[in-house]
Amino acid sequence: MLPQDKLDAILARHDEVSAHLQEATDAALIVRLSKELAEIDELSAKIRSYRAFAGEEAALVEMLDDPDMRGMAQEELAGLRAAHAEAEQALRLALLPKDAADDGNAILEVRAGTGGDEAALFAGDLFRMYQRYADSMGWTVEILSLSEGTVGGYKEIIADIRGAGVYARLKFESGVHRVQRVPTTEAGGRIHTSAATVAVLPEAQDVDITIADSDLKIDTMRSGGAGGQHVNKTESAVRITHVPTGLAIVVQDERSQHKNKAKALAILRARLFDMQREQLASDRAADRKSQVGSGDRSERIRTYNFPQGRLTDHRIGLTLYKLDQIIEGPAFSEVVQALITEHQAALLAGEERSG
């Protein structure tokens, strides 16, 4: 049974906020009330829809006592009960506790792991897969830092992905991704295994985490690597060290020292925010059982087997034989949705046990 008192409270709050918004004149109050209304608007609509079905069902049940109306009532009742069940499930999902970071942007980090050049090429394949998926979702991708592999791909690439619900849809990608395929440089046709690690960090906002200037050590240096005449002529590269944790971020992609500093700070803030969230999560170890995987960066979460055209997600036992379509982007959404569905199912099971 759904908690009717909770549903009543949500509807009452929705009406209360709507009324206050009609009368409000203070700009800050209008912004706050509008934000709260937007957060509960869809939920309130689901509650009303669910209750409307219940009312219609009760009316049809009464009609069963009328011999002239019984046939029509029975026919309509079957379809109505199915729709009512769907509305109840949608409402249950909407009532689940949400991660405050779900609606926001994310920092995506992809790094080559074991496997040398092949690992760097695989890291490049993974990043392009995420980039194509982001494009299909209407998100924007800005590369913050990258280090290219010697034969292609990336030793490391970090990007800022912005849009609605980025973190919610990508957060289960964190972990070790393993690839099995025949490298182009392999003359004997032997299958090699290599890996890349992925980290998806919620983008920190000013209200989420504060970094004191006194905790930062900022060094500038000349950029290294490819870059033509510009390289080593100006000190545009920036290294920011967070003294309390020892975290150090180096960015040298832009010619502007100011832009490199801004990118380095964005990465640092995301990593510190992630550390803060991980600490809170470890303090609530029992809650982590309801998540898809532990989120541990060292956990092997997925295998991409190219000779068999197979992708396997080890956390939920998902196997799809359409690897090319997944890597190219069109079918990656199936993987994302399967992970979200599994996560929601685990949360629902937890709610039912606690209820």
Buried (B, 14 or more C-beta within 10 A) or exposed (E): EBEEEEBEEBBEBBEEBBEBBEEBEEEEEEEBBEEBBEEBEEBBEBBBBBBEBEEBBEEBEEBEEEEEBEEEBEEBBEEBEEBBEEBBEEBBBBBEEEEEBEBBBBBBBBBBBEBBBBBBBBBBBBBBBBBBBBEEBEBEBEBBBBBBBEEEBBBBBBBBBBBEBBBBBBBBBBBBBBBBBBBEEEEEEEBBBBBBBBBBBBBBEEEBBEBEEEEBEEEBBEBEEEBEEEBEEEEBBBBBBBEEEEBBBBBBBBEEBEBBBBBBBBBBBBBBBBBEBBEEBEEEEEEEEBBBBBBEBEBBBBBBBBEBBBBBBBBBEBEBEBBEBBBBBBBBBBBBEBBBEBBBBBBBEBBEEEE
